[in-house]
Amino acid sequence: MKVNGQKVKEVKIKEELPESRQAFRNLFNCFYALGMQAPDGSRPTRSTTWRRIYRCFSVVMYVWQLLLVPTCFVISYRYMGGMEITQVLTSAQVAIDAVILPAKIVALAWNLPLLRRAEHHLAALDARCRDREEFQLIIEAVRFCNRLVWFYQICYAIYSSSTFVCAFLLGQPPYALYLPGLDWQRSQLQFCIQAWIEFIIMNWTCLHQASDDVYAVIYLYVVRIQVQLLARRVERLGRDAKLGQMEIFPDERRQEENCEELQRCILDHQTVLQLLGCVSPVISRTIFVQFLITAAIMGTTMINIFIFANTNTKIASIIYLMAVTLQTAPCCYQATSLMLDNEKLALAIFQCQWLGQSARFRKMLLYYLHRAQQPIKLTAMKLFPINLATYFSIAKFSFSLYTLIKGMNLGERFNKTN
């Protein structure tokens, strides 16, 4: 009975161990709400009827976001003859994002199986964790990633809400979208109906946009955590696991154990690279699309803020500029940090206790050092490196675009003509 009790206790402890894939819980709940993929254990995965209902819901959501919303933005410019320039620019800065968003959605939805495959590699890496510090690091990563999803959603919701409030204060719809059967200039009722419909459309679009932007940050952060855990294991090679002290002259048994642990570390490094191989192609496609439009969006928004916008519109545009920064800057930061973490992994190899180890251990360590010193570089469709330098280059280009427009004195010319 005592032995059985110990077994039951061990099983319970094993079930309660943290898993890195839990960091994607809120993210895939958002995908579930958007009709992109039903998570394991949900009703569509357990019932044929619910599966059919969810597929119909997915079709409606894809048609809505891929076709109807961009079409409404594009057609609306045909009816903007009497609109103010601030409203045109406010609509344009969002329209660029809304028209390109379908490309990001398609790229992400097509590659969702790759992201799911990454969870198998994470499970193999999590199984190597033994110390309480390693488990605590995973728990903190899970907590951070799930909170980050809410942070993105809240930031984007603040933008849509601020634009909605400013539009009501100005007596104009937020984006002046083309909505068949509605003419907001005809009556106050139709204005309120159009403003609320645009608010709902933008909130749903922001939910899509936030989910498509935050996933890359989360996955790169989880990869970074695994690299950091691996660096800790490598640094402890040749040390007594219980005492944490170096073994200067280990016996043959300890040398063999150190060789086996080094082999496991090499396998862990290969698993990390396989994990990155699942994640990087997806990020490459979506961030490439975002890089193409970020300069145009930031340039248009700065022109609206510093040249044409009034106080209310400036507030909404500044919040939108912060949201645009969230689309690329955190991903570039995580990619740069991943490169630095990989360099620290190579340094951890030098810090392990390799003196006094067997010749087989030292040969494997040299091989491992050679592989670990190869830099991890993420690229957007093999054209642009994903790092902070690229982001700052895009920001500088958008500022140059704003400076060019400001130098042409378009604001003064527009005010004179009016």
NUBA-620013 format. One record per residue (C-alpha): residue number from 1; residue in one letter; x, y, z. Coordinates in steps of 0.1 Angstrom, whole numbers, always signed. Each point is the difference from the previous one (the first is absolute). Layout:
NUBA-620013
[node NUM,'A',[X,Y,Z]]
...
end
This chain:
NUBA-620013
[node 1,'M',[+0,+0,+0]]
[node 2,'K',[+28,+23,+8]]
[node 3,'V',[+17,-6,-34]]
[node 4,'N',[-33,+5,-18]]
[node 5,'G',[-5,+32,+20]]
[node 6,'Q',[+34,+12,-11]]
[node 7,'K',[-9,-8,-37]]
[node 8,'V',[-32,+19,+2]]
[node 9,'K',[+18,+30,+15]]
[node 10,'E',[+26,-1,-27]]
[node 11,'V',[-27,-1,-27]]
[node 12,'K',[-17,+30,+15]]
[node 13,'I',[+32,+19,+1]]
[node 14,'K',[+7,-8,-36]]
[node 15,'E',[-34,+11,-11]]
[node 16,'E',[+5,+34,+18]]
[node 17,'L',[+33,+8,-17]]
[node 18,'P',[-2,+32,-21]]
[node 19,'E',[+0,-3,-37]]
[node 20,'S',[+13,+26,-24]]
[node 21,'R',[-29,-5,-24]]
[node 22,'Q',[-23,+15,+27]]
[node 23,'A',[+15,+33,-11]]
[node 24,'F',[-22,-2,-31]]
[node 25,'R',[-33,-5,+18]]
[node 26,'N',[-14,+35,-4]]
[node 27,'L',[+14,+3,-35]]
[node 28,'F',[-18,-31,-13]]
[node 29,'N',[-31,+11,+19]]
[node 30,'C',[+1,+31,-22]]
[node 31,'F',[+5,-21,-31]]
[node 32,'Y',[-30,-21,+11]]
[node 33,'A',[-22,+31,+3]]
[node 34,'L',[+12,+12,-34]]
[node 35,'G',[-10,-33,-17]]
[node 36,'M',[+36,-9,-8]]
[node 37,'Q',[+5,-32,+20]]
[node 38,'A',[-19,-19,+27]]
[node 39,'P',[+23,-9,+30]]
[node 40,'D',[+1,-36,+13]]
[node 41,'G',[-28,-9,+23]]
[node 42,'S',[-24,+27,-14]]
[node 43,'R',[-35,-9,-13]]
[node 44,'P',[+9,+0,-37]]
[node 45,'T',[+27,-27,+7]]
[node 46,'R',[-25,-22,+19]]
[node 47,'S',[-32,+3,-20]]
[node 48,'T',[-7,-4,-37]]
[node 49,'T',[-29,+25,+2]]
[node 50,'W',[+21,+26,+18]]
[node 51,'R',[+28,-6,-25]]
[node 52,'R',[-23,+9,-29]]
[node 53,'I',[-13,+30,+18]]
[node 54,'Y',[+35,+12,+7]]
[node 55,'R',[+11,-5,-37]]
[node 56,'C',[-30,+21,-11]]
[node 57,'F',[+10,+27,+26]]
[node 58,'S',[+36,-2,-13]]
[node 59,'V',[-11,+6,-36]]
[node 60,'V',[-21,+30,+10]]
[node 61,'M',[+29,+15,+20]]
[node 62,'Y',[+25,-5,-28]]
[node 63,'V',[-24,+15,-26]]
[node 64,'W',[-6,+29,+23]]
[node 65,'Q',[+36,+8,+8]]
[node 66,'L',[+16,-9,-33]]
[node 67,'L',[-25,+15,-24]]
[node 68,'L',[-27,+22,+15]]
[node 69,'V',[+20,+22,+24]]
[node 70,'P',[+27,+9,-26]]
[node 71,'T',[-27,+6,-26]]
[node 72,'C',[-18,+24,+23]]
[node 73,'F',[+32,+20,+6]]
[node 74,'V',[+9,+1,-37]]
[node 75,'I',[-35,+10,-13]]
[node 76,'S',[-4,+26,+27]]
[node 77,'Y',[+26,+23,-17]]
[node 78,'R',[-23,+4,-29]]
[node 79,'Y',[-25,+18,+23]]
[node 80,'M',[+25,+22,+19]]
[node 81,'G',[-4,+32,-21]]
[node 82,'G',[-13,+21,+28]]
[node 83,'M',[+20,-14,+28]]
[node 84,'E',[+27,+18,+20]]
[node 85,'I',[+36,-9,-6]]
[node 86,'T',[+4,-11,+36]]
[node 87,'Q',[-28,-26,-4]]
[node 88,'V',[+15,-12,-34]]
[node 89,'L',[+34,-5,+16]]
[node 90,'T',[-14,-17,+31]]
[node 91,'S',[-18,-24,-23]]
[node 92,'A',[+30,-4,-23]]
[node 93,'Q',[+24,-9,+28]]
[node 94,'V',[-23,-28,+11]]
[node 95,'A',[-10,-10,-35]]
[node 96,'I',[+36,-9,-9]]
[node 97,'D',[+1,-24,+29]]
[node 98,'A',[-35,-14,-7]]
[node 99,'V',[+7,-6,-37]]
[node 100,'I',[+33,-18,+7]]
[node 101,'L',[-14,-19,+31]]
[node 102,'P',[-15,-28,-22]]
[node 103,'A',[+35,-10,-12]]
[node 104,'K',[+11,-4,+36]]
[node 105,'I',[-31,-20,+9]]
[node 106,'V',[+5,-23,-30]]
[node 107,'A',[+37,-5,+8]]
[node 108,'L',[-7,-8,+36]]
[node 109,'A',[-30,-22,-5]]
[node 110,'W',[+18,-20,-27]]
[node 111,'N',[+30,-6,+24]]
[node 112,'L',[-19,-7,+32]]
[node 113,'P',[+9,-37,-2]]
[node 114,'L',[+37,+10,+2]]
[node 115,'L',[-7,+19,+32]]
[node 116,'R',[-18,-30,+14]]
[node 117,'R',[+29,-23,-10]]
[node 118,'A',[+23,+23,+21]]
[node 119,'E',[-18,-12,+31]]
[node 120,'H',[+14,-35,-4]]
[node 121,'H',[+35,+14,+1]]
[node 122,'L',[-8,+21,+30]]
[node 123,'A',[-13,-31,+18]]
[node 124,'A',[+33,-18,-6]]
[node 125,'L',[+19,+30,+14]]
[node 126,'D',[-23,+4,+30]]
[node 127,'A',[+7,-37,+8]]
[node 128,'R',[+36,+9,+6]]
[node 129,'C',[-8,+24,+28]]
[node 130,'R',[+9,-12,+35]]
[node 131,'D',[+7,+29,+23]]
[node 132,'R',[-25,+22,+17]]
[node 133,'E',[+17,+31,-16]]
[node 134,'E',[-7,-14,-35]]
[node 135,'F',[-36,-7,+8]]
[node 136,'Q',[-4,+35,+15]]
[node 137,'L',[+15,+15,-32]]
[node 138,'I',[-26,-18,-21]]
[node 139,'I',[-28,+10,+23]]
[node 140,'E',[+10,+37,-3]]
[node 141,'A',[+2,-3,-38]]
[node 142,'V',[-35,-15,-1]]
[node 143,'R',[-13,+27,+21]]
[node 144,'F',[+17,+28,-20]]
[node 145,'C',[-11,-14,-34]]
[node 146,'N',[-37,-4,+10]]
[node 147,'R',[+0,+35,+15]]
[node 148,'L',[+17,+14,-31]]
[node 149,'V',[-30,-11,-21]]
[node 150,'W',[-23,+20,+22]]
[node 151,'F',[+24,+30,-1]]
[node 152,'Y',[-1,+0,-38]]
[node 153,'Q',[-38,-4,-1]]
[node 154,'I',[-5,+28,+25]]
[node 155,'C',[+24,+24,-18]]
[node 156,'Y',[-18,-6,-33]]
[node 157,'A',[-34,+4,+17]]
[node 158,'I',[+11,+33,+15]]
[node 159,'Y',[+8,+13,-35]]
[node 160,'S',[-33,-10,-15]]
[node 161,'S',[-19,+14,+30]]
[node 162,'S',[+19,+33,-1]]
[node 163,'T',[-7,+4,-37]]
[node 164,'F',[-37,-8,+6]]
[node 165,'V',[-2,+26,+28]]
[node 166,'C',[+19,+27,-20]]
[node 167,'A',[-23,-7,-30]]
[node 168,'F',[-31,+7,+21]]
[node 169,'L',[+15,+32,+13]]
[node 170,'L',[+7,+12,-35]]
[node 171,'G',[-34,-12,-13]]
[node 172,'Q',[+16,-22,-27]]
[node 173,'P',[+2,-38,-3]]
[node 174,'P',[+34,-14,+10]]
[node 175,'Y',[+10,-12,-35]]
[node 176,'A',[-28,+10,-23]]
[node 177,'L',[-3,-36,-13]]
[node 178,'Y',[-23,-8,-29]]
[node 179,'L',[-30,-17,+15]]
[node 180,'P',[-28,-7,-25]]
[node 181,'G',[-33,+16,+10]]
[node 182,'L',[+16,+24,+25]]
[node 183,'D',[+7,+37,-5]]
[node 184,'W',[+13,+15,+33]]
[node 185,'Q',[-5,+36,-13]]
[node 186,'R',[-37,-5,-4]]
[node 187,'S',[-11,-3,+37]]
[node 188,'Q',[+14,-4,+35]]
[node 189,'L',[-14,-35,+3]]
[node 190,'Q',[+18,-12,-31]]
[node 191,'F',[+32,+16,+12]]
[node 192,'C',[-3,-18,+34]]
[node 193,'I',[-7,-33,-18]]
[node 194,'Q',[+30,+4,-24]]
[node 195,'A',[+23,+10,+29]]
[node 196,'W',[-10,-31,+21]]
[node 197,'I',[+3,-23,-30]]
[node 198,'E',[+35,+13,-8]]
[node 199,'F',[+9,-3,+37]]
[node 200,'I',[-10,-37,-1]]
[node 201,'I',[+18,-6,-33]]
[node 202,'M',[+32,+16,+14]]
[node 203,'N',[-1,-19,+33]]
[node 204,'W',[-2,-33,-19]]
[node 205,'T',[+28,+11,-24]]
[node 206,'C',[+21,+10,+31]]
[node 207,'L',[-6,-35,+15]]
[node 208,'H',[+14,-15,-32]]
[node 209,'Q',[+28,+25,-2]]
[node 210,'A',[+11,-5,+36]]
[node 211,'S',[-1,-38,-3]]
[node 212,'D',[+21,+1,-32]]
[node 213,'D',[+25,+24,+15]]
[node 214,'V',[+5,-15,+34]]
[node 215,'Y',[+5,-37,-10]]
[node 216,'A',[+35,+7,-13]]
[node 217,'V',[+11,+17,+32]]
[node 218,'I',[-13,-29,+21]]
[node 219,'Y',[+16,-27,-20]]
[node 220,'L',[+34,+17,-2]]
[node 221,'Y',[-2,+6,+38]]
[node 222,'V',[-7,-36,+7]]
[node 223,'V',[+30,-10,-23]]
[node 224,'R',[+22,+24,+19]]
[node 225,'I',[-11,-16,+33]]
[node 226,'Q',[+10,-34,-13]]
[node 227,'V',[+34,+13,-11]]
[node 228,'Q',[+6,+15,+34]]
[node 229,'L',[-9,-33,+17]]
[node 230,'L',[+23,-18,-23]]
[node 231,'A',[+28,+24,+8]]
[node 232,'R',[-5,-7,+38]]
[node 233,'R',[+3,-37,-6]]
[node 234,'V',[+31,+4,-21]]
[node 235,'E',[+16,+23,+26]]
[node 236,'R',[-6,-27,+27]]
[node 237,'L',[+19,-27,-20]]
[node 238,'G',[+27,-16,+21]]
[node 239,'R',[-14,+13,+33]]
[node 240,'D',[-15,-20,+28]]
[node 241,'A',[-38,+4,-4]]
[node 242,'K',[-7,-1,+37]]
[node 243,'L',[+29,+22,+13]]
[node 244,'G',[+4,+22,-31]]
[node 245,'Q',[+38,-3,+3]]
[node 246,'M',[+25,-8,-27]]
[node 247,'E',[+14,-35,-3]]
[node 248,'I',[+37,+6,-8]]
[node 249,'F',[+9,-37,-2]]
[node 250,'P',[-32,-20,-7]]
[node 251,'D',[+2,-38,+0]]
[node 252,'E',[-8,-21,-31]]
[node 253,'R',[-37,-4,+11]]
[node 254,'R',[-4,+38,+3]]
[node 255,'Q',[+18,+6,-33]]
[node 256,'E',[-24,-24,-17]]
[node 257,'E',[-30,+18,+16]]
[node 258,'N',[+13,+33,-11]]
[node 259,'C',[+4,-13,-36]]
[node 260,'E',[-36,-12,+1]]
[node 261,'E',[-12,+34,+13]]
[node 262,'L',[+19,+18,-27]]
[node 263,'Q',[-16,-22,-26]]
[node 264,'R',[-34,+9,+13]]
[node 265,'C',[+9,+37,-1]]
[node 266,'I',[+10,-5,-37]]
[node 267,'L',[-33,-16,-7]]
[node 268,'D',[-18,+28,+18]]
[node 269,'H',[+18,+25,-22]]
[node 270,'Q',[-11,-19,-31]]
[node 271,'T',[-36,+0,+14]]
[node 272,'V',[+2,+38,+5]]
[node 273,'L',[+11,+4,-36]]
[node 274,'Q',[-29,-22,-11]]
[node 275,'L',[-24,+21,+21]]
[node 276,'L',[+14,+32,-16]]
[node 277,'G',[-4,-17,-34]]
[node 278,'C',[-37,-4,+6]]
[node 279,'V',[-5,+36,+12]]
[node 280,'S',[+23,+20,-22]]
[node 281,'P',[-17,-6,-34]]
[node 282,'V',[-34,+12,+14]]
[node 283,'I',[+15,+31,+15]]
[node 284,'S',[+20,+6,-32]]
[node 285,'R',[-31,+3,-21]]
[node 286,'T',[-22,+21,+23]]
[node 287,'I',[+28,+25,+11]]
[node 288,'F',[+10,+5,-36]]
[node 289,'V',[-35,+12,-8]]
[node 290,'Q',[+1,+23,+31]]
[node 291,'F',[+34,+14,-10]]
[node 292,'L',[-13,+10,-34]]
[node 293,'I',[-28,+22,+14]]
[node 294,'T',[+14,+13,+33]]
[node 295,'A',[+19,+29,-15]]
[node 296,'A',[-31,+11,-19]]
[node 297,'I',[-22,-3,+30]]
[node 298,'M',[+24,+19,+23]]
[node 299,'G',[+6,+27,-26]]
[node 300,'T',[-37,+5,-6]]
[node 301,'T',[-8,+1,+37]]
[node 302,'M',[+28,+26,+8]]
[node 303,'I',[-12,+22,-29]]
[node 304,'N',[-35,-2,+15]]
[node 305,'I',[+13,+8,+35]]
[node 306,'F',[+24,+29,-7]]
[node 307,'I',[-16,+17,-30]]
[node 308,'F',[-38,-5,-3]]
[node 309,'A',[-15,-15,+31]]
[node 310,'N',[-19,+18,+28]]
[node 311,'T',[+5,-8,+37]]
[node 312,'N',[-25,-28,+1]]
[node 313,'T',[+13,-17,-31]]
[node 314,'K',[+36,+4,+12]]
[node 315,'I',[-8,-20,+31]]
[node 316,'A',[-15,-29,-20]]
[node 317,'S',[+28,+1,-26]]
[node 318,'I',[+27,+0,+27]]
[node 319,'I',[-16,-31,+16]]
[node 320,'Y',[-1,-16,-35]]
[node 321,'L',[+37,+8,-5]]
[node 322,'M',[+7,-18,+32]]
[node 323,'A',[-20,-30,-12]]
[node 324,'V',[+19,+0,-33]]
[node 325,'T',[+32,-1,+20]]
[node 326,'L',[-13,-31,+17]]
[node 327,'Q',[-4,-17,-34]]
[node 328,'T',[+38,-2,-7]]
[node 329,'A',[+22,+13,+29]]
[node 330,'P',[-6,-28,+26]]
[node 331,'C',[+5,-27,-27]]
[node 332,'C',[+33,+16,-11]]
[node 333,'Y',[+10,+4,+37]]
[node 334,'Q',[-6,-37,+7]]
[node 335,'A',[+19,-10,-32]]
[node 336,'T',[+30,+21,+11]]
[node 337,'S',[-2,-14,+35]]
[node 338,'L',[-1,-35,-14]]
[node 339,'M',[+33,+6,-18]]
[node 340,'L',[+16,+13,+32]]
[node 341,'D',[-13,-30,+20]]
[node 342,'N',[+15,-23,-26]]
[node 343,'E',[+34,+17,+4]]
[node 344,'K',[-3,-5,+38]]
[node 345,'L',[-6,-37,-7]]
[node 346,'A',[+34,-1,-17]]
[node 347,'L',[+16,+18,+30]]
[node 348,'A',[-16,-25,+24]]
[node 349,'I',[+19,-28,-17]]
[node 350,'F',[+33,+17,+10]]
[node 351,'Q',[-13,+3,+36]]
[node 352,'C',[-7,-37,+5]]
[node 353,'Q',[+25,-22,+18]]
[node 354,'W',[+18,-16,-30]]
[node 355,'L',[+33,-3,+17]]
[node 356,'G',[+8,-35,+12]]
[node 357,'Q',[-28,-15,-23]]
[node 358,'S',[+6,-29,-24]]
[node 359,'A',[+13,+5,-35]]
[node 360,'R',[-35,-10,-14]]
[node 361,'F',[-16,+27,+21]]
[node 362,'R',[+24,+27,-13]]
[node 363,'K',[-5,-11,-36]]
[node 364,'M',[-38,+2,+3]]
[node 365,'L',[+3,+33,+17]]
[node 366,'L',[+21,+14,-29]]
[node 367,'Y',[-27,-12,-24]]
[node 368,'Y',[-27,+16,+21]]
[node 369,'L',[+19,+32,+3]]
[node 370,'H',[+3,+2,-38]]
[node 371,'R',[-38,-5,-4]]
[node 372,'A',[-9,+24,+27]]
[node 373,'Q',[+22,+28,-14]]
[node 374,'Q',[-21,+1,-32]]
[node 375,'P',[-22,+30,+4]]
[node 376,'I',[-38,-2,+0]]
[node 377,'K',[-12,+25,-26]]
[node 378,'L',[-37,+5,-8]]
[node 379,'T',[-9,+16,-33]]
[node 380,'A',[-32,+12,-16]]
[node 381,'M',[-4,-21,-32]]
[node 382,'K',[+39,-1,-2]]
[node 383,'L',[+0,+38,-8]]
[node 384,'F',[+0,+19,+32]]
[node 385,'P',[+17,-11,+33]]
[node 386,'I',[-25,+0,+29]]
[node 387,'N',[+18,+21,+26]]
[node 388,'L',[-2,+34,+16]]
[node 389,'A',[+23,+15,-26]]
[node 390,'T',[-26,-7,-27]]
[node 391,'Y',[-28,+15,+21]]
[node 392,'F',[+20,+32,+6]]
[node 393,'S',[+7,+2,-37]]
[node 394,'I',[-37,-2,-8]]
[node 395,'A',[-7,+27,+27]]
[node 396,'K',[+27,+23,-15]]
[node 397,'F',[-15,-5,-35]]
[node 398,'S',[-35,+9,+12]]
[node 399,'F',[+14,+31,+17]]
[node 400,'S',[+18,+10,-32]]
[node 401,'L',[-34,-4,-18]]
[node 402,'Y',[-16,+23,+25]]
[node 403,'T',[+28,+25,-3]]
[node 404,'L',[-4,+0,-38]]
[node 405,'I',[-37,+6,+2]]
[node 406,'K',[+4,+27,+26]]
[node 407,'G',[+27,+18,-21]]
[node 408,'M',[-26,+2,-29]]
[node 409,'N',[-22,+21,+23]]
[node 410,'L',[-31,-20,-9]]
[node 411,'G',[-17,+10,+32]]
[node 412,'E',[+2,+38,-7]]
[node 413,'R',[-10,-5,-36]]
[node 414,'F',[-30,-21,+10]]
[node 415,'N',[-11,+26,+26]]
[node 416,'K',[+3,+28,-26]]
[node 417,'T',[-21,-19,-26]]
[node 418,'N',[-27,-5,+26]]
end
